[in-house]
Amino acid sequence: MSEYQYYEFQAIDRPLTKSEMDALRKLSTRATITPTRFVNVYNYGDFRGNPSALMEKYFDAHVYVANWGTHELMLRLPRRLLDPDVASLYCSGDNAAARAVGDFTILEFRSDDEEGGGIGAGIGAGVGISLDICHCFRREGARRNGTPSKGRLSKKLKTSWPKRGRL
């Protein structure tokens, strides 16, 4: 069986600069790199970059899928919308983590299915749920702080993220 690894990163809040794209090109000569995406498929060998470091510096979403069953999803959300302490309450064990980096909260999810599998839904599904995650954690944070929550997104939150289905 041949090896298959799929890496995709998405910049949502802002496009990458020319110098940032040049820095990413040094990690892979075969990757598709645009101002909003970095995509690479490996059939032999491994990616030279560190996905966690790339998320901290450049990107808002990342999906990794390997044919041996490893699936990873990372989302970088503005800290003002998602308190890392609240997110950490729901990220226990080895399969979910939340951490604060500067003005952002980074969520990391991992699944290891020994049966293996294909690339699945890709990054679109991960970005689509980021707004739902922000909403859930925002409601929980409001509940914990004694602030009433009506279950609606604030106008600021609605305008901070792209509409579903748009990347």
Secondary structure, DSSP 8 states (H G I E B T S, - for coil): ----EEEEEE--SS---HHHHHHHHTT-SSSEE-SSEEEEEESSS---S-HHHHHHHT-SEEEEEETTSEEEEEEEEETTTS-HHHHHHT--SSSEEEEEETTEEEEEEEEE-TT----TT-HHHHHHHHHHHHHHHHHHHHHHTT----S---HHHHHHS--TT--
